[in-house]
Amino acid sequence: MVISRMLRVARELLRPLVQFFPLFVGVLQAYYMHQVHITSSMGTLPLTLTNLPYYGFSVFSVMLLGAIVIAIGRTSWQRFGWACLFLLFFNVLISYHFASHQLFNYAFFADNIGLMGSSDSWFTIGHSLDWSNMAYWPVLCLIMLGVHLKWDAFKPARFYSPAWHGIGLVAVYMACAWAPIRTHDPLLSFIHSAAFYYKNPISSVAIQPKQPNQTLEPSVNKPMVNAQNPPHVFLILIESFNANYQALVNEKNQPVTPFLNQLSKHAITVDAFYGNSVQTAKGMAAAMFSAMPSFRSKLFTSFPSIQLSSPFNELDKLGYQSLFFLGHDDLNYDYRHQFLKKHGIHFTKTVYDMLDDSDHALLNRWGLSDDRVMHHYFTYFDNIKKTHDGPLFSTILTSQSHVPFMVPEHIRLAYPNAKSTQEHYANSMANVDMGIRMFFDGLKQRGLDDQSIVIITGDHAFPMGQHGITSLENGFYEESYRMPFFLVVPKASPRRLPGVFSQVDIMPTIFDLLNHRVTNTTFMGASIFAEKKDRAVLQIQPYAKQIGVVKYPIKYRYSVKENKEYVHHLEKDSLETNNIVDTIDAEALAAFRRQVSQVLATQKYYEGFR
């Protein structure tokens, strides 16, 4: 009797699914999963007996949400309108999946919501969608309209009771959302990512906040610079700079970056250099403040009152004035202008304040060509030198090589008719190469080539499809972090330093070269010339919530979301496909876990400044 009654209640509750729209979106979900199954670059979705329950669950959850959405409307046309909006959101998520080869993560939206007013952000979002898939939306709406006009398909069913059925449907959907079942429903996956975002692992009472604190001592291994005539210091951060730049060739199979290829033979380089995270704001925090990037949100935007040691104040003690020069038009993007000013930088400037008529043809959505950025930078440099006799510390951040890497057509030097992401990226790197050549020409013209320390690296790397990933939101393999690093020091012999290093080591290296002792500092890195054993590099993936630790050749990765550990031997397993966590030495594994604990403790320190 009880079972019979429960079955009758369940049947009544699920009757709204047997309507045109829930059935329609159920078919669309099944077709979407079929497309994922047959698309090799998506990792495939095997259609096996084991996976059939997951297929069924994903179709059911979409149908359920479809029934809930149209239930909002009281009239048939209101229900039709809600159905169209639902399909639009569904289509956007699917289009993003096929363009980026990953499901949309709510964290990407939440951490960047402050940038939604920027047209540049919308331009980038537009290029993150597969527009051939987006074209289905108006077609599907027209199909629904035709069915509705002929059969009144969105007419509220007589059996439907909004109060009883509405609450029941929502309860069932919430149960689906909380169920520990793998889903291939992009809508439910989005909801899962939102729930995980607000389930902050840092809030654990077991994690005690820890402020970074160390003393940096000058090393004995560094190249010597003239203390009587302090050199100018230049830190050039190239937008989306990949370690594989040397492998890039144009359509004639010629190197795309000939100047950088030569520079690598005349500079001090390192075995492996990494970005500490996957976003410009986080790269700036690491490179300019030697600060661990925030595991959640951004230091500049979410923790504006945080107390970090100022590199500019330390350089001021040595007679330096500091400046930040930007190749993008918005100095306050990600709140960076206020953050830099708060920490004592003397000058900030965007190249857009200096454009002339010849520049407009060299602009893309994200910035000016790098060679013209360097030209205008030196104009600005010369103007400052008229009133300041001492040395300058300059950070130059380029922008034109920002995703989607589309430089103006007449300066596409590698692939004039570029079609793929890789070809557009090659064009961007050819432009970067010209910019670096222009920079060193500018130094030489001013007689500063023997009076300057120059560091060239990236704000972050960018994956080029090695694992089917061409976006930053979910990449956690080597190609998402590995970057070039060049250090040019007056009269220093070129050499390659062994070991792994990262952006947080940049400012300590500069202080080391200037023979400056820094005490009681929040700087987390160390000079690349310092004698330091067991050096480890931290990698923060804020969207997928992963923490990586590299002690080359071993890479450890902890997924907070999965609560799972991965260990790879990078020399034997360059694609990071073989998880050897069960074979690693227990002491080494414990050391990696301590590193992760330190990351979480530092993050909890950051979050005290919200």
C-alpha positions as CSV (number, residue, x, y, z in Angstrom):
1,M,0.0,0.0,0.0
2,V,2.8,2.5,1.0
3,I,4.9,1.5,-2.1
4,S,1.9,1.9,-4.3
5,R,1.2,5.4,-2.9
6,M,4.8,6.4,-3.3
7,L,4.8,5.3,-6.9
8,R,1.6,7.3,-7.6
9,V,3.1,10.4,-6.0
10,A,6.3,9.9,-8.1
11,R,4.3,9.5,-11.2
12,E,2.3,12.6,-10.5
13,L,5.4,14.5,-9.7
14,L,7.2,13.5,-12.9
15,R,4.2,14.0,-15.2
16,P,5.4,17.5,-16.1
17,L,8.4,15.9,-17.8
18,V,6.1,14.4,-20.4
19,Q,5.6,17.7,-22.1
20,F,7.0,19.0,-25.4
21,F,9.7,21.2,-24.0
22,P,11.3,18.9,-21.4
23,L,11.3,16.1,-24.0
24,F,12.7,18.5,-26.6
25,V,15.7,19.5,-24.4
26,G,16.2,15.9,-23.4
27,V,16.7,15.0,-27.0
28,L,19.1,18.0,-27.4
29,Q,21.1,16.8,-24.3
30,A,21.4,13.3,-25.8
31,Y,22.6,14.8,-29.1
32,Y,25.1,17.0,-27.3
33,M,26.5,14.0,-25.5
34,H,26.7,12.1,-28.7
35,Q,28.7,14.9,-30.3
36,V,31.1,14.8,-27.3
37,H,31.4,11.1,-27.8
38,I,32.4,11.3,-31.4
39,T,34.7,14.3,-31.0
40,S,38.2,13.1,-30.2
41,S,39.6,16.5,-29.1
42,M,36.9,16.5,-26.4
43,G,38.4,13.4,-24.7
44,T,35.4,11.4,-26.0
45,L,32.5,10.1,-23.9
46,P,32.4,6.3,-24.3
47,L,29.0,4.9,-25.0
48,T,29.3,1.8,-22.8
49,L,27.0,-0.2,-20.5
50,T,28.9,1.4,-17.6
51,N,28.2,4.9,-18.8
52,L,24.6,4.4,-19.8
53,P,23.3,5.4,-16.3
54,Y,25.3,8.6,-16.5
55,Y,23.8,9.3,-19.9
56,G,20.4,8.7,-18.5
57,F,21.0,10.8,-15.4
58,S,22.3,13.7,-17.5
59,V,19.2,13.6,-19.8
60,F,16.9,13.4,-16.9
61,S,18.4,16.4,-15.1
62,V,18.1,18.6,-18.2
63,M,14.5,17.5,-18.7
64,L,13.8,18.3,-15.0
65,L,15.3,21.7,-15.2
66,G,13.4,22.4,-18.4
67,A,10.1,21.5,-16.7
68,I,11.0,23.8,-13.8
69,V,11.9,26.7,-16.1
70,I,8.7,26.7,-18.1
71,A,6.6,26.3,-15.0
72,I,7.6,29.9,-14.1
73,G,5.3,31.1,-16.9
74,R,1.6,31.4,-16.3
75,T,0.6,31.7,-19.9
76,S,1.7,29.7,-22.9
77,W,3.7,32.6,-24.4
78,Q,5.4,33.3,-21.1
79,R,6.4,29.7,-21.0
80,F,7.7,29.9,-24.6
81,G,9.7,32.9,-23.6
82,W,11.3,31.2,-20.6
83,A,12.0,28.2,-22.8
84,C,13.9,30.4,-25.3
85,L,16.0,32.0,-22.5
86,F,16.8,28.5,-21.1
87,L,17.9,27.3,-24.5
88,L,20.1,30.4,-24.9
89,F,22.0,29.7,-21.7
90,F,22.2,26.0,-22.6
91,N,23.6,26.9,-26.0
92,V,26.2,29.2,-24.5
93,L,27.5,26.6,-22.1
94,I,27.7,24.0,-24.9
95,S,29.3,26.5,-27.3
96,Y,31.9,27.3,-24.6
97,H,32.5,23.6,-24.1
98,F,33.2,22.9,-27.8
99,A,35.4,26.1,-28.1
100,S,37.5,25.5,-25.0
101,H,37.2,21.7,-24.6
102,Q,36.0,22.1,-21.0
103,L,32.8,22.8,-19.2
104,F,32.3,26.4,-18.0
105,N,33.5,26.9,-14.4
106,Y,31.6,29.4,-12.2
107,A,34.8,30.5,-10.6
108,F,35.9,32.0,-13.9
109,F,32.8,34.2,-13.8
110,A,32.9,35.0,-10.1
111,D,36.6,36.0,-10.0
112,N,36.2,38.3,-13.0
113,I,32.8,39.8,-12.4
114,G,34.4,43.2,-11.8
115,L,35.6,43.2,-15.4
116,M,32.1,42.7,-16.9
117,G,31.9,46.4,-17.7
118,S,34.9,46.2,-20.0
119,S,34.3,45.8,-23.7
120,D,37.6,44.0,-23.9
121,S,36.3,41.3,-21.6
122,W,33.2,40.8,-23.7
123,F,35.3,40.6,-26.8
124,T,37.3,37.8,-25.2
125,I,34.2,36.1,-24.1
126,G,32.9,36.2,-27.7
127,H,36.0,34.5,-28.9
128,S,35.6,31.8,-26.2
129,L,32.4,30.5,-27.9
130,D,31.9,28.2,-30.8
131,W,29.6,30.4,-32.9
132,S,28.7,27.5,-35.2
133,N,27.0,25.9,-32.2
134,M,25.5,29.2,-31.1
135,A,23.8,29.3,-34.5
136,Y,21.5,26.5,-33.4
137,W,19.7,28.7,-30.9
138,P,17.6,30.8,-33.3
139,V,16.9,27.7,-35.3
140,L,15.7,25.8,-32.2
141,C,13.5,28.7,-31.2
142,L,11.9,28.7,-34.6
143,I,11.2,25.0,-34.4
144,M,9.6,25.5,-31.0
145,L,7.6,28.4,-32.3
146,G,6.3,26.3,-35.2
147,V,5.3,23.5,-32.9
148,H,3.6,25.8,-30.5
149,L,1.6,27.6,-33.2
150,K,0.4,24.3,-34.6
151,W,-0.2,22.3,-31.5
152,D,-0.2,24.9,-28.6
153,A,2.8,23.0,-27.2
154,F,3.4,25.4,-24.3
155,K,-0.1,25.4,-23.0
156,P,-0.1,24.7,-19.2
157,A,-1.2,21.1,-18.6
158,R,-4.5,20.7,-16.8
159,F,-3.0,18.2,-14.4
160,Y,-0.3,20.7,-13.4
161,S,-0.6,22.3,-9.9
162,P,2.1,25.0,-9.6
163,A,2.4,24.9,-5.8
164,W,2.6,21.2,-5.4
165,H,4.5,20.2,-8.6
166,G,6.8,23.3,-8.5
167,I,8.1,22.6,-5.0
168,G,8.4,18.9,-5.8
169,L,10.3,19.4,-9.0
170,V,12.7,21.8,-7.4
171,A,13.2,19.3,-4.5
172,V,14.0,16.5,-7.0
173,Y,16.4,18.7,-8.9
174,M,18.2,19.7,-5.7
175,A,18.6,16.1,-5.0
176,C,20.1,15.6,-8.4
177,A,22.5,18.5,-7.8
178,W,23.6,17.0,-4.5
179,A,23.9,13.5,-5.7
180,P,27.5,12.2,-5.9
181,I,27.0,11.2,-9.5
182,R,29.1,12.2,-12.5
183,T,27.0,14.4,-14.8
184,H,27.5,15.4,-18.4
185,D,24.8,18.0,-18.1
186,P,26.5,21.4,-18.6
187,L,23.8,23.2,-16.6
188,L,24.2,20.9,-13.6
189,S,28.0,21.0,-13.9
190,F,27.8,24.8,-13.8
191,I,25.7,24.6,-10.6
192,H,28.2,22.2,-9.1
193,S,31.1,24.6,-9.9
194,A,29.2,27.4,-8.2
195,A,28.5,25.3,-5.1
196,F,32.1,24.3,-4.9
197,Y,33.3,27.9,-5.3
198,Y,31.4,29.0,-2.2
199,K,32.5,26.0,-0.3
200,N,35.8,27.6,0.6
201,P,38.4,25.1,1.7
202,I,40.4,27.9,3.3
203,S,37.7,28.4,6.0
204,S,38.7,25.2,7.7
205,V,39.5,25.9,11.4
206,A,42.4,23.5,11.1
207,I,44.2,25.9,8.8
208,Q,46.0,28.7,10.7
209,P,46.8,31.9,8.8
210,K,50.5,32.4,8.2
211,Q,52.1,35.6,7.0
212,P,55.1,35.0,4.8
213,N,58.2,36.3,6.5
214,Q,61.8,35.9,5.5
215,T,65.1,37.8,5.1
216,L,66.9,38.0,1.7
217,E,70.7,38.1,1.8
218,P,73.0,38.9,-1.1
219,S,74.6,35.8,-2.5
220,V,78.2,35.2,-3.5
221,N,77.3,33.7,-6.9
222,K,75.7,36.6,-8.6
223,P,77.2,38.7,-11.4
224,M,78.8,41.9,-10.2
225,V,77.3,45.3,-11.1
226,N,78.9,48.7,-10.8
227,A,77.9,50.0,-7.3
228,Q,79.1,53.5,-8.1
229,N,76.9,53.8,-11.1
230,P,73.7,51.8,-10.3
231,P,72.1,50.3,-13.5
232,H,68.7,50.9,-14.7
233,V,66.5,47.8,-14.2
234,F,63.9,46.7,-16.7
235,L,61.3,44.0,-16.1
236,I,59.4,43.2,-19.3
237,L,56.3,41.0,-18.9
238,I,55.1,39.6,-22.2
239,E,51.4,38.8,-22.4
240,S,50.8,35.0,-22.8
241,F,54.5,34.0,-23.3
242,N,55.0,30.3,-23.8
243,A,58.2,28.3,-23.2
244,N,57.9,26.7,-26.7
245,Y,58.4,30.0,-28.5
246,Q,61.6,28.7,-30.2
247,A,59.6,25.9,-31.9
248,L,57.3,28.3,-33.7
249,V,57.9,28.6,-37.4
250,N,56.1,30.6,-40.1
251,E,54.4,29.2,-43.2
252,K,57.8,29.1,-44.9
253,N,59.2,27.0,-42.0
254,Q,61.4,29.9,-40.8
255,P,61.7,30.8,-37.1
256,V,59.1,33.2,-35.9
257,T,61.3,34.7,-33.1
258,P,64.8,35.0,-34.6
259,F,65.8,37.8,-32.2
260,L,64.7,36.0,-29.1
261,N,66.3,32.8,-30.3
262,Q,69.6,34.7,-30.5
263,L,69.1,36.5,-27.2
264,S,68.8,33.1,-25.5
265,K,72.4,32.4,-26.4
266,H,73.6,35.7,-25.0
267,A,71.6,36.0,-21.8
268,I,71.5,34.2,-18.5
269,T,68.7,31.6,-18.7
270,V,67.4,28.8,-16.4
271,D,66.6,25.1,-16.9
272,A,62.9,25.7,-16.1
273,F,60.9,28.8,-15.4
274,Y,57.3,28.9,-14.4
275,G,54.4,31.3,-14.0
276,N,52.9,30.8,-10.5
277,S,49.4,31.1,-11.9
278,V,47.3,31.6,-15.1
279,Q,46.2,35.2,-15.2
280,T,47.7,38.6,-15.6
281,A,46.8,40.0,-12.2
282,K,48.1,36.9,-10.5
283,G,51.3,37.1,-12.6
284,M,51.8,40.7,-11.6
285,A,51.4,39.8,-7.9
286,A,54.0,37.1,-8.2
287,A,56.5,38.9,-10.5
288,M,56.3,42.4,-8.9
289,F,55.6,41.6,-5.3
290,S,57.1,38.1,-5.0
291,A,53.7,37.1,-3.6
292,M,52.0,33.8,-3.9
293,P,49.0,34.4,-6.2
294,S,45.6,34.2,-4.5
295,F,44.1,30.7,-4.6
296,R,40.6,32.4,-4.6
297,S,39.9,35.7,-6.2
298,K,42.7,38.2,-6.9
299,L,45.0,40.0,-4.5
300,F,44.5,43.4,-6.2
301,T,40.7,43.3,-6.3
302,S,39.6,41.2,-3.3
303,F,42.3,42.1,-0.8
304,P,43.1,45.8,-1.4
305,S,44.0,46.5,2.2
306,I,46.5,43.6,2.4
307,Q,49.9,44.4,3.9
308,L,52.6,43.3,1.4
309,S,56.2,44.3,1.4
310,S,56.7,47.0,-1.2
311,P,59.5,46.4,-3.8
312,F,59.3,50.0,-4.7
313,N,60.0,51.2,-1.2
314,E,63.1,48.9,-1.1
315,L,64.3,50.2,-4.4
316,D,63.7,53.8,-3.2
317,K,66.3,53.2,-0.5
318,L,68.8,52.6,-3.3
319,G,67.9,55.8,-5.1
320,Y,65.5,54.2,-7.6
321,Q,62.3,55.6,-8.9
322,S,59.8,53.0,-10.1
323,L,57.4,53.1,-13.0
324,F,54.8,50.9,-14.6
325,F,54.2,51.2,-18.4
326,L,51.2,49.4,-19.9
327,G,50.4,48.4,-23.5
328,H,46.7,48.2,-22.7
329,D,44.4,51.2,-22.4
330,D,43.0,50.7,-18.9
331,L,45.5,51.2,-16.1
332,N,42.9,50.3,-13.5
333,Y,42.0,47.0,-15.0
334,D,41.9,44.5,-12.1
335,Y,42.4,47.5,-9.7
336,R,46.2,47.4,-10.5
337,H,46.7,51.2,-10.6
338,Q,45.4,51.8,-7.1
339,F,47.3,48.7,-5.8
340,L,50.6,49.9,-7.2
341,K,50.1,53.4,-6.0
342,K,49.3,52.2,-2.6
343,H,52.5,50.3,-2.4
344,G,54.7,53.3,-3.4
345,I,55.2,53.2,-7.2
346,H,56.2,56.6,-8.5
347,F,54.8,56.6,-12.0
348,T,52.1,54.7,-14.0
349,K,51.4,55.2,-17.6
350,T,49.4,53.7,-20.4
351,V,50.7,53.8,-24.0
352,Y,47.2,55.0,-25.0
353,D,48.0,58.4,-23.6
354,M,50.8,58.7,-26.2
355,L,49.3,57.4,-29.4
356,D,49.9,59.3,-32.6
357,D,48.1,59.0,-36.0
358,S,50.4,56.2,-37.2
359,D,49.5,54.0,-34.2
360,H,45.8,53.4,-34.9
361,A,46.4,50.9,-37.7
362,L,48.6,48.9,-35.3
363,L,46.0,48.4,-32.6
364,N,44.0,45.3,-31.8
365,R,41.3,44.9,-29.2
366,W,43.8,44.4,-26.4
367,G,46.6,46.8,-27.2
368,L,49.2,48.3,-29.4
369,S,51.9,46.4,-31.3
370,D,54.9,45.7,-29.1
371,D,57.4,47.5,-31.2
372,R,55.4,50.7,-30.9
373,V,54.9,50.1,-27.2
374,M,58.7,50.1,-26.8
375,H,59.0,53.2,-28.9
376,H,56.6,55.2,-26.7
377,Y,58.1,53.7,-23.6
378,F,61.4,55.3,-24.4
379,T,59.8,58.6,-25.0
380,Y,58.3,58.4,-21.6
381,F,61.6,57.2,-20.1
382,D,63.4,60.2,-21.6
383,N,60.9,62.6,-20.2
384,I,61.3,61.2,-16.7
385,K,65.1,61.3,-17.0
386,K,64.9,65.1,-17.6
387,T,63.9,65.5,-14.0
388,H,65.4,62.5,-12.3
389,D,69.2,61.9,-12.3
390,G,69.1,58.5,-10.5
391,P,68.4,55.0,-11.9
392,L,64.9,53.8,-12.8
393,F,63.1,50.5,-12.2
394,S,60.7,50.0,-15.0
395,T,58.0,47.3,-15.4
396,I,56.7,47.1,-19.0
397,L,53.5,45.0,-19.5
398,T,52.6,44.3,-23.1
399,S,49.0,43.4,-24.2
400,Q,48.7,42.8,-27.9
401,S,49.5,39.1,-27.6
402,H,46.4,38.5,-25.5
403,V,44.0,35.8,-26.5
404,P,42.5,35.5,-29.2
405,F,46.0,36.6,-30.5
406,M,44.5,38.5,-33.6
407,V,47.0,41.1,-34.6
408,P,46.0,43.5,-37.4
409,E,46.0,41.8,-40.8
410,H,48.8,43.9,-42.3
411,I,51.3,43.0,-39.6
412,R,50.6,39.2,-39.5
413,L,54.1,38.3,-40.3
414,A,54.1,34.5,-39.8
415,Y,50.7,33.5,-41.2
416,P,49.0,36.3,-43.2
417,N,45.9,34.2,-43.6
418,A,45.9,32.7,-40.1
419,K,43.0,30.4,-39.2
420,S,43.9,28.4,-36.1
421,T,44.7,29.5,-32.6
422,Q,48.3,28.3,-33.1
423,E,48.8,30.4,-36.3
424,H,47.4,33.5,-34.7
425,Y,49.7,32.9,-31.7
426,A,52.7,32.6,-34.1
427,N,51.7,36.1,-35.5
428,S,51.6,37.5,-32.0
429,M,55.0,36.1,-31.1
430,A,56.5,37.5,-34.3
431,N,55.2,40.9,-33.1
432,V,56.7,40.2,-29.6
433,D,60.0,39.5,-31.2
434,M,60.0,42.8,-33.0
435,G,59.1,44.6,-29.8
436,I,62.1,43.0,-27.9
437,R,64.4,43.9,-30.7
438,M,63.1,47.5,-30.6
439,F,63.7,47.6,-26.8
440,F,67.3,46.6,-27.1
441,D,67.8,49.1,-30.0
442,G,66.4,51.8,-27.7
443,L,68.9,50.9,-25.0
444,K,71.8,51.0,-27.4
445,Q,70.7,54.3,-28.9
446,R,70.9,55.9,-25.4
447,G,74.1,54.2,-24.5
448,L,72.4,52.2,-21.8
449,D,73.1,48.7,-23.0
450,D,76.0,48.3,-20.6
451,Q,74.2,50.1,-17.8
452,S,71.0,48.1,-17.6
453,I,69.7,44.9,-16.0
454,V,67.0,43.5,-18.2
455,I,64.6,40.6,-17.3
456,I,62.2,39.3,-19.9
457,T,59.5,36.8,-19.1
458,G,55.7,36.4,-19.3
459,D,52.8,37.5,-17.2
460,H,51.6,33.9,-17.6
461,A,51.9,31.1,-20.1
462,F,49.2,29.9,-22.4
463,P,48.3,26.3,-23.5
464,M,48.4,25.7,-27.2
465,G,46.3,22.5,-27.4
466,Q,48.9,19.9,-26.1
467,H,46.1,18.3,-24.0
468,G,43.2,19.6,-26.1
469,I,43.2,22.8,-24.0
470,T,43.5,26.3,-25.5
471,S,42.3,28.4,-22.6
472,L,43.5,29.3,-19.2
473,E,40.5,28.3,-17.1
474,N,41.2,24.6,-16.6
475,G,44.8,24.0,-17.7
476,F,47.1,22.6,-15.1
477,Y,49.7,20.9,-17.2
478,E,53.2,22.1,-18.0
479,E,52.2,24.2,-21.0
480,S,49.9,26.3,-18.7
481,Y,52.8,27.4,-16.5
482,R,56.1,27.0,-18.3
483,M,57.6,30.3,-19.7
484,P,60.8,31.7,-21.1
485,F,63.2,33.7,-18.8
486,F,66.0,35.9,-20.0
487,L,68.3,37.9,-17.7
488,V,70.8,40.4,-19.3
489,V,73.4,41.8,-16.8
490,P,76.2,44.2,-17.9
491,K,79.4,42.2,-18.6
492,A,77.9,39.0,-17.3
493,S,78.8,35.9,-19.3
494,P,75.8,34.0,-20.7
495,R,75.0,30.8,-19.0
496,R,72.2,28.4,-18.1
497,L,71.4,28.0,-14.4
498,P,70.3,24.5,-13.3
499,G,67.1,24.1,-11.4
500,V,63.5,25.4,-11.4
501,F,62.5,29.0,-10.7
502,S,59.3,31.1,-11.0
503,Q,58.0,34.6,-11.0
504,V,58.2,35.0,-7.2
505,D,62.0,34.7,-7.6
506,I,62.2,37.8,-9.9
507,M,62.3,40.6,-7.3
508,P,64.7,38.7,-4.9
509,T,67.0,38.2,-7.9
510,I,67.0,42.0,-8.6
511,F,67.7,42.8,-5.0
512,D,70.5,40.2,-5.1
513,L,72.1,41.8,-8.2
514,L,71.9,45.2,-6.5
515,N,73.6,43.7,-3.4
516,H,70.6,44.8,-1.3
517,R,69.7,43.0,2.0
518,V,65.9,42.8,2.7
519,T,64.7,41.9,6.1
520,N,61.4,40.8,7.6
521,T,59.7,40.7,4.2
522,T,56.6,39.0,2.8
523,F,58.6,38.3,-0.4
524,M,58.2,34.5,-1.0
525,G,60.9,33.9,-3.6
526,A,64.7,33.6,-3.6
527,S,67.4,34.8,-5.9
528,I,68.1,32.5,-8.8
529,F,71.8,32.8,-7.8
530,A,71.3,31.9,-4.1
531,E,72.5,28.5,-2.8
532,K,69.2,26.9,-1.8
533,K,68.5,23.2,-1.6
534,D,65.1,21.6,-2.2
535,R,63.8,24.6,-4.2
536,A,60.1,24.1,-5.1
537,V,57.9,26.0,-7.5
538,L,54.2,26.6,-6.6
539,Q,51.5,26.5,-9.3
540,I,48.1,27.9,-8.4
541,Q,45.1,27.0,-10.7
542,P,42.4,29.2,-9.2
543,Y,39.5,28.0,-11.3
544,A,40.0,24.2,-11.2
545,K,41.2,24.7,-7.6
546,Q,44.4,22.8,-8.0
547,I,47.8,23.4,-6.3
548,G,50.9,22.2,-8.0
549,V,54.4,21.8,-6.5
550,V,57.4,21.2,-8.8
551,K,60.7,19.8,-7.5
552,Y,62.0,18.9,-10.9
553,P,61.7,16.4,-12.3
554,I,58.8,15.5,-9.9
555,K,55.6,17.4,-10.1
556,Y,52.9,17.0,-7.4
557,R,49.4,18.3,-7.9
558,Y,46.6,18.4,-5.4
559,S,43.0,18.8,-6.6
560,V,40.9,20.3,-3.9
561,K,37.7,19.6,-5.8
562,E,38.5,15.9,-6.1
563,N,40.5,15.7,-2.9
564,K,43.0,13.7,-5.0
565,E,46.8,13.7,-5.4
566,Y,48.7,13.4,-8.7
567,V,52.4,12.8,-9.1
568,H,54.2,12.8,-12.4
569,H,57.8,12.4,-13.5
570,L,58.2,15.2,-16.0
571,E,61.3,13.7,-17.7
572,K,59.7,10.3,-18.2
573,D,56.1,11.4,-18.6
574,S,56.1,14.8,-20.3
575,L,52.4,14.7,-21.0
576,E,51.6,14.0,-17.4
577,T,49.4,10.9,-18.1
578,N,50.9,8.5,-15.6
579,N,50.0,9.1,-11.9
580,I,52.8,7.6,-9.8
581,V,51.5,8.8,-6.4
582,D,51.4,5.2,-5.1
583,T,55.1,4.7,-5.9
584,I,56.6,7.9,-4.6
585,D,58.7,7.9,-1.4
586,A,56.6,8.6,1.7
587,E,58.9,11.3,2.9
588,A,58.9,13.1,-0.4
589,L,55.1,12.9,-0.5
590,A,54.9,14.4,3.0
591,A,57.1,17.3,1.9
592,F,54.7,18.1,-1.0
593,R,51.8,18.0,1.4
594,R,53.5,20.5,3.7
595,Q,53.9,22.8,0.7
596,V,50.2,22.6,0.0
597,S,49.5,23.3,3.7
598,Q,51.7,26.4,3.5
599,V,49.7,27.6,0.4
600,L,46.4,27.2,2.3
601,A,47.8,29.0,5.4
602,T,49.1,31.9,3.3
603,Q,45.7,32.1,1.5
604,K,44.0,32.3,4.9
605,Y,46.3,35.2,5.8
606,Y,45.2,36.9,2.6
607,E,41.5,36.4,3.4
608,G,41.9,38.2,6.6
609,F,42.1,41.4,4.5
610,R,38.7,41.1,2.7
